[in-house]
Amino acid sequence: MPSSDRRLNEEGAALILVLIFIGVISLLVTVLASLAANNVRDTSVLRAARSVEYTADAATDAAIQNVRYKASWYPTVGLCTPGAPGATSVSANNSTTIEVYCTGTTNPSSAATRVITFRACPAGQSASACMASPILEAKVTFDDYPSGGLFACTTTVTATCGVGMTINSWVVYSANNSIVVNAGPFVATTSLAAGTQGQSYAQTLTSSGGTSPITWSIQTGTLPTGLSLAPATGVISGTVANTASSQTFTVAATDTTGAVGTASLTITITSAPAAPVFVSDTPPTAGMVGSAYSYSFAASGTPAPTFSVASGSLPAGLTLDTITGVLSGTPTAAGPFTFTVRATNSLGSATSPTITITVSSTPVFTADTPPAATAGVAFSYSFAASGTPAPTFSVASGNLPPGLTLNTTTGVLSGTSTTAGPFTFTLLASNTSGSTASPPITITVTAGPATKFVFTSGAVSGIASGAATLGPITVQEQDAYGNPVTATAGGTTVNLTSTSTGNRFSATAGGAAITSIAILNGNTSVNFFYGDTRAGSPTITATGSLTSATQPATIASGPPDHLQLANCTQSAPTGNVTCAGSFILGGKNKKLTANVQALDQFGNPAAIGAPLTLTVSSADTTNYPVTSGSTLTIDGSATPSNQSTTQFTVTHQSTGGNATSIRVHAGGTIPDLTFMVTP
């Protein structure tokens, strides 16, 4: 063939190819625009190229998902390297029938793009198997569209052909074989009517697309009790059970090719028309001022009932929501509140039982300042506190005055106090809402009138003395319960006496002798001192206008001051004789027998302490010898009143002679005792 003809033929073929290519582009734009508008036809001719333009909006994502494409295509030579599954050799005339699945997912790769992945598998392979092991994967990127305009679509081949195989190009030829797009079934039903308890129900599901016949099934979830789905007709029917509910489930429409369309639907079951019946009408019976309160009244019934107060009054601060039946708020006043609630709808009404809510409040003291009390006088004071329920009372700290008791129910403090003084305590007012303590409370109990004198200084003891040095001794005027009483104007005179003849009283130690003393105005007592020359146990007495008081005293002997004869007897005349300064012994062998005592300066038998040895001697040992007891011992451990010596005896040895002296010697500071004996 001449080169000019050959050139003409080539140019003609090229022109034909250009025209075909332009037609393919035009058709593809039309089809993709239809897809973007969510209008996938059963059969459309799609011719592929490397880039297209089409109108799209956000609905494109939903339009492309869950659509299965079946296509016949021609791969170019070298599309897949040898060894690809199902094709050991590939040529331009070798066609392969595949099914292309959308993954069902659109993935924005950025704010300006959407990427959709398609997978290709041999004809008849299930979608799940194709997703797991595709022959071909291709990702198509759609640039974001301008408002109301067209945008570019670029096909980017990133798929694999078999394991380890790479697709070299993505070209579909238009000659005699085109890609036919078949949309799978699409569930057209978007909502279902509500059902009513105990009544019949029927709703028909509808679909579009797919290859008939369509088979219906429940993919997930369950239908309301009493309803079932007919697989061939898509009719949901039955008699609704007597249970109100809202059931959500997924229906699946499957065509003969196995393509599936799904939709999530909900059937709400409402109650049958009925008059109200209370199902919740027992609110908490206790509330508290200042604390939030809430309770939901509930009643069955269709239509849903409204709520109102039928009788009585709600607690102050609470309100009843007429729609929800919620009783709520914060109580502002204490007390019992009685009422009933009514539930009403178009078929009737119901009234709750009588309800009483007792609103309590924390106690607050309203009377807590009692007066003073007087010993021996009846006392009564009523403590009071607000609060609901009525509070009880108790002693929180401190002590009540002796003789007074607190009534825990009434708060009355009463009785007769017997002890003077201030008594501080706090009370606690308590109820179910809490407790409140009073401020510190002091009740001062004053003494009653003076009735008696009382010695308060304790035992009085000392050594015999001519001066009043023992003390101070305190005498106090008291009331009948032993409480000190303050002397009034003019004072109170106290007369002082003692059972001892050797007594001495003075206002100060060693002071001048007195016989009375006064408790001055403003004082409750007075001090004085006591002395006594007589050893023993005298009783001191305070007398006057009040009942007398006595105070025992113990006066001990002083140290030895001098010696004295005691228990003197003589043989003629026989019997006891006065232990005077001289004795007449008379005739021969007449005897004087006597004891010796040590005395203190006041003549009381002295307190010896240690044993005291005495020596008895005669100035005339011839005529008046000491015939026994020349050496005597006074036992120091004996009490002074019992101390004595063994007897000594002086015997007259003749019928005559002169008077002579007998001496008893103690030594130390004690002077000798000397007495005379005469014939």
HELIX and SHEET records of a PDB file:
HELIX    1   1 SER A    3  ALA A   36  1                                  34    
HELIX    2   2 ALA A   59  ILE A   64  1                                   6    
HELIX    3   3 ALA A  127  ALA A  132  1                                   6    
HELIX    4   4 PRO A  640  ASN A  642  5                                   3    
SHEET    1   A 2 SER A  44  LEU A  46  0                                        
SHEET    2   A 2 ILE A 179  VAL A 181 -1                                        
SHEET    1   B 6 SER A  51  THR A  55  0                                        
SHEET    2   B 6 LEU A 150  THR A 156 -1                                        
SHEET    3   B 6 LEU A 136  ASP A 143 -1                                        
SHEET    4   B 6 THR A 113  PRO A 122 -1                                        
SHEET    5   B 6 THR A  96  SER A 110 -1                                        
SHEET    6   B 6 ARG A  68  TRP A  73 -1                                        
SHEET    1   C 2 PHE A 186  VAL A 187  0                                        
SHEET    2   C 2 SER A 207  SER A 208 -1                                        
SHEET    1   D 4 GLY A 195  THR A 196  0                                        
SHEET    2   D 4 VAL A 260  THR A 270  1                                        
SHEET    3   D 4 SER A 245  THR A 254 -1                                        
SHEET    4   D 4 THR A 215  THR A 220 -1                                        
SHEET    1   E 3 SER A 200  THR A 204  0                                        
SHEET    2   E 3 VAL A 235  THR A 239 -1                                        
SHEET    3   E 3 LEU A 227  LEU A 229 -1                                        
SHEET    1   F 2 ALA A 274  SER A 280  0                                        
SHEET    2   F 2 ALA A 298  THR A 302 -1                                        
SHEET    1   G 4 ALA A 286  MET A 288  0                                        
SHEET    2   G 4 ILE A 355  ALA A 367  1                                        
SHEET    3   G 4 GLY A 335  ASN A 345 -1                                        
SHEET    4   G 4 THR A 306  GLY A 312 -1                                        
SHEET    1   H 3 ALA A 286  MET A 288  0                                        
SHEET    2   H 3 ILE A 355  ALA A 367  1                                        
SHEET    3   H 3 ALA A 384  THR A 388 -1                                        
SHEET    1   I 4 ALA A 286  MET A 288  0                                        
SHEET    2   I 4 ILE A 355  ALA A 367  1                                        
SHEET    3   I 4 GLY A 335  ASN A 345 -1                                        
SHEET    4   I 4 GLY A 348  THR A 351 -1                                        
SHEET    1   J 3 TYR A 293  SER A 296  0                                        
SHEET    2   J 3 VAL A 326  GLY A 329 -1                                        
SHEET    3   J 3 LEU A 318  LEU A 320 -1                                        
SHEET    1   K 4 ALA A 373  THR A 374  0                                        
SHEET    2   K 4 ILE A 441  THR A 446  1                                        
SHEET    3   K 4 GLY A 421  ASN A 431 -1                                        
SHEET    4   K 4 THR A 392  GLY A 398 -1                                        
SHEET    1   L 4 ALA A 373  THR A 374  0                                        
SHEET    2   L 4 ILE A 441  THR A 446  1                                        
SHEET    3   L 4 GLY A 421  ASN A 431 -1                                        
SHEET    4   L 4 GLY A 434  ALA A 437 -1                                        
SHEET    1   M 3 ALA A 378  SER A 382  0                                        
SHEET    2   M 3 VAL A 412  THR A 416 -1                                        
SHEET    3   M 3 LEU A 404  LEU A 406 -1                                        
SHEET    1   N 5 LYS A 452  PHE A 455  0                                        
SHEET    2   N 5 LEU A 470  GLN A 478 -1                                        
SHEET    3   N 5 SER A 525  ASP A 532 -1                                        
SHEET    4   N 5 ASN A 503  SER A 506 -1                                        
SHEET    5   N 5 ALA A 513  ILE A 514 -1                                        
SHEET    1   O 5 VAL A 460  ILE A 463  0                                        
SHEET    2   O 5 ALA A 549  ALA A 556  1                                        
SHEET    3   O 5 THR A 539  GLY A 544 -1                                        
SHEET    4   O 5 THR A 492  SER A 498 -1                                        
SHEET    5   O 5 SER A 516  ILE A 519 -1                                        
SHEET    1   P 5 THR A 574  ASN A 576  0                                        
SHEET    2   P 5 HIS A 562  SER A 571 -1                                        
SHEET    3   P 5 LYS A 591  LEU A 599 -1                                        
SHEET    4   P 5 PHE A 648  THR A 651 -1                                        
SHEET    5   P 5 VAL A 626  SER A 628 -1                                        
SHEET    1   Q 5 SER A 582  ILE A 584  0                                        
SHEET    2   Q 5 LEU A 673  THR A 678  1                                        
SHEET    3   Q 5 THR A 660  HIS A 665 -1                                        
SHEET    4   Q 5 LEU A 612  SER A 618 -1                                        
SHEET    5   Q 5 THR A 631  ILE A 634 -1                                        
END                                                                             
